[in-house]
Amino acid sequence: MLLKLRAGEKLYINGAVIRVERKATIELLNDATFLLEAHVIQPDEASTPLRQLYFTLQTELMDRDAAPIARKMFKTMLADTSAAFGPGAVAEGLREAQALAESGRIFEALKAIRALYPREAELLTGAPQTNAAA
């Protein structure tokens, strides 16, 4: 897998934080767990139920020591979040994220949760959101 990074951009691989000084292309030659800086949210950005769920799953991916605790929290939070949103598109997306996470495809599960952000915003504010908010 080829990853193209801009100067100063961070890459999180197997819990390590790597920052490139100059524009770089990195080729991962084996199976590695990684996140690009653009996909990482900080604790203060976890301000909605789905973002909190995302942050918990992100922690599982990035911090091996905290992974077992984060996994338990994710399962509990997922059940509570699904119940709070009730039936519909968010619940369907959360079922997909759960299946992906349970099969070890954490990055794809994170992507599935991010895709739900616009719908969550609509439900929380009552106003339709554009895809740019995702």
matplotlib code that plots the C-alpha trace (Angstrom):
import matplotlib.pyplot as plt

x = [0.0, 1.3, 0.7, 1.5, 2.2, 2.6, 5.4, 4.7, 1.9, 1.6, 1.0, 0.0, 1.4, 0.9, 0.7, 3.7, 3.4, 5.5, 5.9, 7.5, 9.7, 9.2, 6.6, 7.0, 5.6, 5.7, 5.1, 3.8, 5.1, 3.3, 0.1, 0.1, -2.5, -2.4, -4.3, -3.6, -3.6, -6.8, -8.7, -7.6, -9.8, -8.7, -10.6, -12.1, -13.5, -15.5, -18.5, -21.3, -22.4, -20.9, -17.7, -17.3, -17.8, -15.3, -12.7, -13.1, -12.6, -9.7, -8.1, -8.4, -6.5, -3.8, -3.0, -2.3, -2.1, -5.5, -7.1, -8.8, -10.5, -11.3, -12.9, -15.2, -16.1, -16.9, -19.2, -21.1, -21.2, -22.3, -25.3, -26.3, -25.8, -27.8, -30.6, -30.6, -30.8, -33.5, -34.2, -33.0, -29.9, -27.7, -28.6, -27.9, -24.5, -23.7, -24.5, -22.1, -19.4, -19.9, -19.5, -16.3, -14.8, -15.6, -13.9, -10.8, -11.3, -11.1, -10.1, -13.2, -15.4, -14.1, -14.9, -18.4, -18.9, -17.5, -20.1, -22.8, -21.8, -24.0, -27.1, -26.3, -26.0, -29.4, -31.0, -29.3, -30.0, -33.1, -31.4, -30.2, -26.4, -24.2, -21.7, -18.9, -19.5, -18.3]
y = [0.0, 3.4, 6.4, 9.9, 12.4, 16.2, 18.0, 18.0, 15.5, 12.8, 9.1, 6.7, 3.2, 0.4, 3.0, 5.0, 8.6, 9.4, 12.9, 13.5, 16.5, 16.8, 15.5, 11.7, 8.5, 5.5, 2.0, -0.5, -3.9, -5.9, -5.8, -2.7, -0.8, 2.8, 6.1, 9.2, 12.5, 13.6, 10.7, 11.2, 13.1, 14.6, 14.1, 17.5, 16.8, 13.8, 16.1, 13.9, 10.3, 9.1, 11.0, 9.6, 6.1, 6.9, 8.1, 4.9, 2.8, 5.0, 4.4, 0.7, 1.0, 3.4, 2.3, -1.4, -1.1, 0.5, -1.7, -4.2, -1.5, 0.5, -2.6, -3.1, 0.6, 0.5, -2.5, -0.8, 2.6, 1.0, -0.6, 2.6, 4.8, 2.4, 2.4, 6.2, 6.7, 4.0, 2.3, 3.9, 4.8, 5.4, 2.0, 0.3, 2.1, 1.2, -2.5, -2.3, -0.7, -3.3, -6.2, -4.6, -4.0, -7.6, -8.9, -6.8, -4.3, -1.3, 1.3, 0.4, 0.5, 4.0, 5.0, 3.6, 5.7, 8.9, 8.4, 8.7, 12.1, 14.1, 12.0, 12.5, 16.2, 16.3, 14.4, 16.5, 19.9, 19.1, 20.7, 18.8, 18.7, 18.5, 15.8, 18.3, 18.0, 14.4]
z = [0.0, -1.0, 1.3, 0.1, 2.8, 2.7, 4.5, 8.2, 8.0, 10.7, 10.2, 13.0, 12.4, 15.0, 17.7, 16.7, 15.5, 12.5, 11.0, 7.7, 7.3, 3.5, 1.1, 1.1, -0.3, 2.1, 0.9, 3.5, 2.6, 5.2, 7.2, 9.5, 11.4, 10.4, 10.4, 8.4, 10.4, 8.6, 10.1, 13.7, 16.0, 19.3, 22.6, 22.5, 19.0, 20.3, 21.0, 19.6, 20.2, 16.9, 17.4, 20.8, 19.4, 16.7, 19.2, 21.3, 18.2, 17.1, 20.5, 20.1, 16.8, 17.9, 21.4, 21.9, 25.6, 25.9, 23.1, 25.4, 27.5, 24.3, 22.8, 25.8, 25.8, 22.1, 22.5, 25.4, 23.7, 20.4, 22.0, 23.8, 20.7, 18.5, 21.1, 21.3, 17.5, 17.1, 13.8, 10.6, 8.6, 11.6, 13.2, 9.9, 9.6, 13.2, 12.5, 9.5, 11.7, 14.4, 11.9, 10.5, 13.9, 15.0, 11.9, 12.7, 10.0, 12.3, 9.6, 7.6, 10.7, 11.4, 7.8, 8.2, 11.3, 9.6, 6.8, 9.4, 10.7, 8.3, 9.3, 13.0, 12.5, 10.8, 13.7, 16.4, 14.8, 12.7, 9.6, 6.6, 6.3, 3.2, 2.6, 3.2, 6.9, 6.9]

ax = plt.figure().add_subplot(projection="3d")
ax.plot(x, y, z, "-o")
ax.set_aspect("equal")
plt.show()
